[in-house]
Amino acid sequence: MPTDLRVFLNEQPLTLPAGATVGDALRLGQPDLLPLVEAGAALVTDGRGIEVGLAAPLTGGAILRAQRASRRG
């Protein structure tokens, strides 16, 4: 059983331990966006463009994109 996962966040390769979540990837690769995602001012999507939560588990090869939300308040 592999102990590490290779995922991609905004085209940046990251190596995370098995069982890591989207939030773990964000903490490692884009820590400045984490508070914005938590506040709803930014979002994380999967490779299909579907929004994923910070607690979502990751699988090897996952593609994530984190960006500021374009919603207007």
Secondary structure, DSSP 8 states (H G I E B T S, - for coil): --SEEEEEETTEEEEEETT-BHHHHHHHH-GGGHHHHHHTSEEEEETTS-B--TT-B--TT-EEEEEE-----
